[in-house]
Amino acid sequence: MTALIRTMADPVTYRRLVYLLLGIPLGTLWFTALVTGWSVTVGLVVTPLVIPMLLVVAFMTRAFAAAEAAIARSLLGVDARAPALPAPSAGWRARLRAWFGPDFWRAQAYLWLRWFVGFPVAVVLLSVLVAALGAIVAPLWIPFVHGGYQLGFWRPHTFLQALALVPFGVIVLPLAVAAANPIGGAFQPLATGLLRGQAMAPLAAPSAAVDPGRAVARRRSLTVHAFVDSALVMLLVAIWAVTSLGYFWPIWVAMPLATVLGIHAWVVELAERPELVRRFRGSRGLASSTGIAAIVWLFTFAIWWVTMPGYFWPVWTLLGLGTFVAAYAGTVLLAAPRNAEMAQRIETLQSSRAGAVDLQDSELRRIERDLHDGAQARLVALGMSIGMAEQKLAEDPERAGELLAEARAGAEQALRELRDLARGIHPPVLTDRGLEAALQALANATPLHVSLSVDVPQRPPATVESAAYFVAAEALANAAKHARADWVDIRIARVGHRLEVEIRDDGVGGADPTGSGLVGLRRRVEALDGTMTVSSPTGGPTTVYAELPCA
């Protein structure tokens, strides 16, 4: 029961449900278009027209695969791509491989599977869902059906009899919805394995700039597609005019070709105009599905118009396609907060990574400056003192002894500066004995009264441990230099998979969170996907709090 509730509450379940149900309209469309395309191709195999018809099938396959790839990326969360277009400068062999290579046949296999596997799965799933919903609301409609409703050997016709169907619906409906999760998951390897064209610009970033070269290639492919379709239709019209001039049968070839061309044009338009995708909540899958649904409905409307404009049956296709698009839009809205949170996290990580690079560069410059101005200068002076002592050793031993004493003092000072510098990079005691010992050594070296509490049963990763140490060290240094504090309370504890660091002092407050020291610490913490806050009202106290992930 817990697993069922968890599955029902997971937005992934509903995205996979919409993906499966889309197999009814999309599988039907792909099957109809591919059968028509290959049938015409086989019929023209003994004529030169087979070449442009093969190109039509290739462009049609790529357009369909691009729509399916966008849907699979959005609803299944897989890395799916359409077959890549040939480069404008590619030779005829490269173009032939791009049009009819392995990517083309994998995309063909995926489109056929959407009909032979996806369509029956979607029909069964939709039937179960409709039956469950019908059972739940049975008391609202069965009493009003004349003679009741036949269910196998039983025909309920009263309100009480219909009420007996409600438990069936209440049980079956969540089970059917939950079943969409594993069934949809079974389509993930199919989409990943069959829709894996060559790398191309990610379609999920509507704000990304359009590649001019790729845009030209897309427009060229659409132009060729339109030209081939127009030439084929004109040829068929000429054959019709020469032979019979009776019933205008070329319309039945022109309508599916126009439908395929419209889908191709919509896919190209979405790729070149990111602002269109933003109107669909930034979901390219929703944008593709909405456009394809509209084009398919126009196709059914054209069939109605050509055949017998009597009973307006396309209203049922409109209702079905509209239901699917509405359900898809619902999943996009459910996923919108998660996607926004993920986008914000990516933006934070990108900025923190850039900040970490700047921080590393500034740290290297500081080390170089400290070495140049400190230890290096003292070592130069040490060498000069030893050289002068060598010269004075024979004629003035007393002066030579003074120079050697100065050299020894300079060597000790240089050694202390090198140790301080090494401690500023990464204190050895932190590596050898852990965070508590390193902070205790830091507390012993400060004139402030420091209360230290470290509750870390298991040592965190070295990078996390180092970041926690430097947060405490910088806060302690600020308390001593700027806050005029008397005591500092340092508390570090591991809570679950997080390391919490809190440093509080009793100083005058007023710390600037945008100062170079605190900004550097924040960048160091955010580079590890952590967070750091500084609270320092005027009059104190100042509190620095950081959370670092340990897993």
Secondary structure, DSSP 8 states (H G I E B T S, - for coil): -HHHHHHHH-HHHHHHHHHHHTHHHHHHHHHHHHHHHHHHHHHTTTSTTHHHHHHHHHHHHHHHHHHHHHHHHHHT----B------TT--HHHHHHHHHSHHHHHHHHHHHHIIIIIHHHHHHHHHHHHHHHHHHTHHHHGGGSTT---BTTB---SHHHHHTTHHHHHHHHHHHHHHHHHHHHHHHHHHHHHSB-S----TT-TTS---HHHHHHHHHHHHHHHHHHHHHHHHHHHHHHHHT-SS-TTHHHHHHHHHHHHHHHHHHHHHH-HHHHHTTTT-HHHHHHHHHHHHHHHHHHHHHHHH--SS-THHHHHHHHHHHHHHHHHHHHHHHHHHHHHHHHHHHHHHHHHHHHHHHHHHHHHHHHHIIIIIHHHHHHHHHHHHHHHHHTTT-HHHHHHHHHHHHHHHHHHHHHHHHHHHHH--HHHHHH-HHHHHHHHHHTSSSEEEEEEE-SS---HHHHHHHHHHHHHHHHHHHHTS--SEEEEEEEEETTEEEEEEEE-S-----TTSHHHHHHHHHHHTTT-EEEEE--TT--EEEEEEEE--
